[in-house]
Amino acid sequence: MPVAWWTDLVLSRDEYLAAWSRWHGGTDPADSRLVHGWLTLAYTLAVPLARLSPLVATALGLVVAGAAVGPAAAGGGWLIAAGVLIGLSGLLDSLDGALAIAGGRASRRGFVLDSAVDRLTEVAYALAFWVAGAPGWLAVAFGALCWLPDYLRARAGQAGVSETGAISVWERPTRVAMSGFGLGGAGVVALLGIEVDGHDGVAAVVTVGAAVGCLLGVVGTTQLGVQLRRALGG
């Protein structure tokens, strides 16, 4: 009997998780239920799409993230669509990694490209918060705190640190979730006509969503900073 085309992944789920850990400085996905579940979902999605090029998934993730800005600017119930698009962009981002690693197509070039695209999608998330009603300075802070942990990890790697430490509270899945739920929740508030102190509740929800993201970003960056300080011997 011929082998079905969707069985082309060369690694099992557990092998994929172990390989993902090696590509990410020895970080154990089991340290976070959210990250472990997110990666498991990505692997599950990769099984029927095994022959899809990881680069296609990477490009689609960036396009979908950028497309979320339009509904965010439209406001109202369109914010739900913005939240859904952000969630989809995050899944596509994880899917490209699963296709590359579990499909035996991972490369250093692809790893760098994927990281660059992640940063661009996070610019889109911050922009979506801003056009939806969050203060500009808060949206900028949100975007900066999305970038900072991975920048620190990259610089530490250049300094010879081979391990990135335990998973913090502000990893990629958390950033996607905060962005998606923050904007989507604002859309629900808009449809229900909920007000806060007599004013439209949409701006309040997106502001709180961005602010909570910033808080988690500060906590996660602090966690990472402590780990890297020990690794660097400072």
Backbone torsions as a table, in degrees:
resi	resn	phi	psi	omega
1	MET	NA	130.9	179.9
2	PRO	-66.9	150.1	179.7
3	VAL	-79.0	133.9	-179.4
4	ALA	-64.4	147.3	-174.8
5	TRP	-64.4	-22.6	-175.9
6	TRP	-87.0	11.0	179.8
7	THR	-108.6	28.3	-173.5
8	ASP	-84.9	-4.8	177.1
9	LEU	-64.0	135.1	-175.6
10	VAL	-93.1	-9.7	-179.7
11	LEU	-118.4	144.4	172.6
12	SER	-74.5	173.6	-179.6
13	ARG	-60.1	-46.3	-179.3
14	ASP	-64.1	-38.7	177.2
15	GLU	-65.9	-37.4	177.1
16	TYR	-63.5	-44.4	179.7
17	LEU	-62.8	-39.3	178.2
18	ALA	-66.3	-40.8	178.8
19	ALA	-67.9	-38.8	176.6
20	TRP	-58.8	-41.5	178.7
21	SER	-60.7	-42.4	179.7
22	ARG	-64.8	-38.2	179.5
23	TRP	-71.8	-18.0	-177.9
24	HIS	-115.6	42.2	171.4
25	GLY	66.5	26.6	178.1
26	GLY	84.3	7.3	178.1
27	THR	-64.0	130.4	-178.2
28	ASP	-92.4	116.1	179.7
29	PRO	-58.6	-26.1	-179.0
30	ALA	-67.5	-12.5	178.7
31	ASP	-68.3	-19.5	180.0
32	SER	-135.1	122.9	178.5
33	ARG	-63.2	-35.3	179.4
34	LEU	-65.0	-48.7	-179.2
35	VAL	-65.3	-43.5	179.3
36	HIS	-60.7	-44.6	179.2
37	GLY	-66.6	-37.9	179.5
38	TRP	-63.3	-45.0	-179.8
39	LEU	-68.5	-36.2	177.2
40	THR	-63.9	-41.4	176.8
41	LEU	-62.5	-42.5	179.2
42	ALA	-61.0	-42.6	179.0
43	TYR	-63.7	-42.0	179.8
44	THR	-61.2	-41.1	177.9
45	LEU	-68.4	-31.3	-177.5
46	ALA	-71.3	-24.7	-175.6
47	VAL	-58.5	-51.3	179.9
48	PRO	-78.8	-5.8	-177.5
49	LEU	-116.9	26.4	-169.8
50	ALA	-57.8	-29.9	-176.8
51	ARG	-89.8	-0.5	176.2
52	LEU	-72.6	136.6	178.9
53	SER	-67.5	133.1	176.3
54	PRO	-57.3	-31.7	180.0
55	LEU	-65.4	-33.7	177.4
56	VAL	-65.2	-43.9	178.5
57	ALA	-64.0	-39.1	178.2
58	THR	-61.4	-48.0	-179.4
59	ALA	-63.7	-42.2	179.1
60	LEU	-62.8	-38.7	179.0
61	GLY	-60.3	-41.9	179.1
62	LEU	-67.5	-43.5	-179.8
63	VAL	-62.4	-44.4	-178.3
64	VAL	-65.9	-40.1	177.9
65	ALA	-62.2	-44.6	178.1
66	GLY	-63.1	-35.6	-179.4
67	ALA	-66.6	-20.3	-179.4
68	ALA	-69.6	-21.9	-177.1
69	VAL	-66.0	-37.9	-179.4
70	GLY	-59.4	-55.3	177.1
71	PRO	-61.3	-33.4	178.2
72	ALA	-63.8	-40.4	178.6
73	ALA	-69.7	-33.1	179.4
74	ALA	-66.2	-30.0	176.7
75	GLY	72.3	-168.1	-180.0
76	GLY	59.3	-142.7	-180.0
77	GLY	-65.5	-17.9	178.2
78	TRP	-63.4	-20.2	178.9
79	LEU	-63.3	-27.8	176.0
80	ILE	-63.5	-42.6	177.5
81	ALA	-62.2	-39.0	178.4
82	ALA	-61.5	-43.3	178.8
83	GLY	-63.4	-40.6	179.2
84	VAL	-65.0	-42.8	179.8
85	LEU	-63.6	-38.3	177.6
86	ILE	-64.4	-44.2	177.1
87	GLY	-60.5	-40.8	179.3
88	LEU	-65.6	-38.8	178.9
89	SER	-63.1	-37.2	177.9
90	GLY	-66.2	-39.9	177.9
91	LEU	-65.2	-40.5	178.2
92	LEU	-64.1	-36.7	177.5
93	ASP	-62.3	-43.0	178.5
94	SER	-72.6	-32.1	180.0
95	LEU	-63.6	-40.2	-178.4
96	ASP	-64.1	-36.6	176.8
97	GLY	-66.5	-40.8	179.3
98	ALA	-65.6	-41.1	178.9
99	LEU	-63.6	-39.9	-178.1
100	ALA	-71.8	-49.1	-174.0
101	ILE	-74.4	-53.9	-177.0
102	ALA	-70.9	-22.1	178.6
103	GLY	-90.6	3.6	178.5
104	GLY	71.7	24.1	-177.5
105	ARG	-116.1	15.3	-178.7
106	ALA	-69.4	141.9	178.3
107	SER	-146.6	161.1	178.3
108	ARG	-65.1	-37.2	178.4
109	ARG	-62.7	-45.1	178.7
110	GLY	-65.2	-36.3	179.4
111	PHE	-62.8	-44.2	179.4
112	VAL	-67.5	-43.2	179.6
113	LEU	-61.2	-43.5	179.8
114	ASP	-61.4	-41.8	179.5
115	SER	-64.3	-40.5	178.8
116	ALA	-64.0	-42.6	179.3
117	VAL	-65.5	-37.5	176.2
118	ASP	-56.1	-44.1	-178.7
119	ARG	-66.2	-37.5	178.9
120	LEU	-67.4	-38.9	178.2
121	THR	-65.8	-33.7	178.8
122	GLU	-70.7	-27.4	170.4
123	VAL	-62.3	-42.3	178.7
124	ALA	-63.1	-39.5	178.7
125	TYR	-61.6	-46.3	-179.9
126	ALA	-63.4	-41.3	178.9
127	LEU	-63.6	-39.0	178.5
128	ALA	-63.1	-40.8	176.3
129	PHE	-60.3	-42.9	-176.7
130	TRP	-65.7	-50.0	-177.8
131	VAL	-68.5	-20.1	178.5
132	ALA	-81.7	-12.5	176.4
133	GLY	130.3	-4.5	177.5
134	ALA	-73.2	146.3	177.0
135	PRO	-56.5	144.3	-177.5
136	GLY	-57.8	-43.0	-178.0
137	TRP	-64.5	-33.7	-179.4
138	LEU	-72.8	-38.9	177.5
139	ALA	-64.0	-39.5	177.3
140	VAL	-64.2	-43.1	178.6
141	ALA	-62.4	-39.8	178.1
142	PHE	-60.2	-48.9	180.0
143	GLY	-62.2	-41.5	-179.5
144	ALA	-63.3	-39.2	-179.0
145	LEU	-76.1	-17.3	169.8
146	CYS	-72.1	-37.6	-177.1
147	TRP	-78.4	-39.7	-167.3
148	LEU	-56.7	-47.7	-178.3
149	PRO	-58.2	-42.9	-178.1
150	ASP	-72.8	-30.3	174.3
151	TYR	-64.9	-43.5	178.9
152	LEU	-62.7	-41.4	178.7
153	ARG	-63.4	-41.5	-180.0
154	ALA	-64.2	-43.1	179.6
155	ARG	-67.2	-38.5	177.6
156	ALA	-64.5	-37.0	177.1
157	GLY	-63.3	-38.4	176.8
158	GLN	-66.9	-26.3	179.1
159	ALA	-84.9	1.6	175.7
160	GLY	103.2	4.5	178.8
161	VAL	-81.9	117.0	-176.9
162	SER	-90.4	-17.0	-179.0
163	GLU	-112.8	140.2	-179.1
164	THR	-96.1	-1.6	177.0
165	GLY	84.6	-176.6	-179.2
166	ALA	-68.4	158.0	179.2
167	ILE	-69.9	134.6	-179.9
168	SER	-92.5	-177.8	178.9
169	VAL	-80.4	-3.2	-174.5
170	TRP	-126.2	57.4	176.1
171	GLU	-92.7	175.6	-174.9
172	ARG	-52.4	-46.3	179.3
173	PRO	-60.7	-36.6	179.1
174	THR	-66.2	-40.3	179.5
175	ARG	-62.9	-43.3	178.7
176	VAL	-63.7	-45.1	-178.1
177	ALA	-62.9	-44.4	-179.9
178	MET	-62.5	-41.9	-180.0
179	SER	-67.4	-47.9	-178.0
180	GLY	-64.7	-48.2	-178.7
181	PHE	-71.3	-34.1	178.8
182	GLY	-62.8	-46.7	-179.6
183	LEU	-75.5	-42.2	178.6
184	GLY	-63.3	-40.4	177.6
185	GLY	-62.5	-37.5	177.2
186	ALA	-64.0	-35.7	177.0
187	GLY	-63.9	-40.0	177.1
188	VAL	-63.6	-42.6	178.2
189	VAL	-59.9	-41.1	179.6
190	ALA	-63.9	-43.9	-179.1
191	LEU	-65.8	-34.2	-179.5
192	LEU	-83.6	-9.5	179.4
193	GLY	69.0	28.9	-178.7
194	ILE	-74.7	135.4	178.0
195	GLU	-113.3	155.4	176.6
196	VAL	-123.4	115.7	-177.4
197	ASP	54.6	38.6	177.2
198	GLY	81.1	4.5	-178.8
199	HIS	-118.1	163.7	176.7
200	ASP	-54.6	128.3	-175.6
201	GLY	-79.3	-9.5	-175.8
202	VAL	-62.2	-50.1	-178.7
203	ALA	-60.6	-36.7	179.9
204	ALA	-65.5	-41.9	-177.8
205	VAL	-67.5	-44.9	-179.0
206	VAL	-69.1	-32.1	177.0
207	THR	-67.1	-44.1	178.1
208	VAL	-64.6	-40.8	179.4
209	GLY	-60.9	-45.1	178.7
210	ALA	-66.8	-37.9	-179.2
211	ALA	-66.9	-41.9	177.6
212	VAL	-64.5	-38.8	176.1
213	GLY	-60.5	-42.0	178.4
214	CYS	-63.5	-41.2	178.9
215	LEU	-61.5	-46.9	177.5
216	LEU	-63.4	-34.8	178.3
217	GLY	-64.0	-41.3	178.3
218	VAL	-65.4	-44.0	179.6
219	VAL	-63.8	-47.3	-178.7
220	GLY	-64.0	-39.5	178.7
221	THR	-67.2	-36.6	176.5
222	THR	-64.3	-44.7	176.8
223	GLN	-56.8	-47.2	-179.4
224	LEU	-64.6	-40.5	-179.8
225	GLY	-60.6	-40.8	178.1
226	VAL	-63.2	-43.2	-179.6
227	GLN	-64.6	-43.9	-178.4
228	LEU	-69.7	-33.1	177.8
229	ARG	-61.5	-42.6	177.9
230	ARG	-66.2	-42.2	-178.3
231	ALA	-66.3	-32.0	-179.5
232	LEU	-85.6	-6.1	176.6
233	GLY	75.4	23.4	-178.8
234	GLY	-98.6	NA	NA
